[in-house]
Amino acid sequence: LRRIDIVDTKLTPGQCSKIFEAVASESSTLEELVISLNDLSAVNGEVLARSFSKLKTGVFGGSILTPQQCNEIFSHLSRDSRLEMLQIKISTNRVVWHSVR
């Protein structure tokens, strides 16, 4: 499996956690994950960070992430990553769009 596209699926916190645990696992061959418009705020930040670093492409537009999760993700990406493209749209009091290639 190389690509998963899960957009606006109203996943439960448990389902989100299981998806990212699978992506972060050593056996995962996933290269691209599109999981826009989902609430990811309950997913462990370290698991998210490991997942992002294993992907080549991650698209998380409109998904809900906490500031702590974002810090863990970018901290981890600065040390170890095969990520080529990341798109995150974070909504708090203002919209911030990050696209990294």
Secondary structure, 3 states (H helix, E strand, C coil): CCEEECCCCCCCHHHHHHHHHHHHCCCCCCCEEECCCCECCCCCHHHHHHHHHHCCEEEEECCECCHHHHHHHHHHHHHCCCCCEEEEEEECCCEEEEEEC
